[in-house]
Amino acid sequence: MSSISSITSTNNQNGINLMVQDFQAIGSALQSGNLSSAKGAVSNFQTILQSVSQASASSSSQPFGANTKANTDYQNLLASLQSGNLTVAQTAFNSLTTDLLASGPTQTQSAAS
């Protein structure tokens, strides 16, 4: 059994690494103004996200769990890419990045001080 759990853990870590790469690719594509590449990177990101989290249809609209700001920003990013609005996509991606960083472990440090 331990070999199965280590394989699953390795696969999840690989998936997470790929998600990070795709997230960075989204940012790079948006920064360079390449909507087509950004759409491709988002598609890859979504596929890996669903694979890693084994997300159901109901959780696909909330890929960042309880982080409602990040989920909203992500939905705005998807909508703006779908409509081809580069400026809104860039803003949504920047907001998403900020919200994800704000929800990280550094947020708990202020409570300990």
DAUR-V284481 format. One line per field, one symbol per residue. psi: psi as a letter, one per 40 degrees, with the letter a starting at -180 (. if undefined). Layout:
psi->???
This chain:
psi->dddddddddddddddddddddddddddddddeegddddddddddddddddddefiiddedegefbegdddddddddddddddefgdddddddddddddddddeaeddedddd.
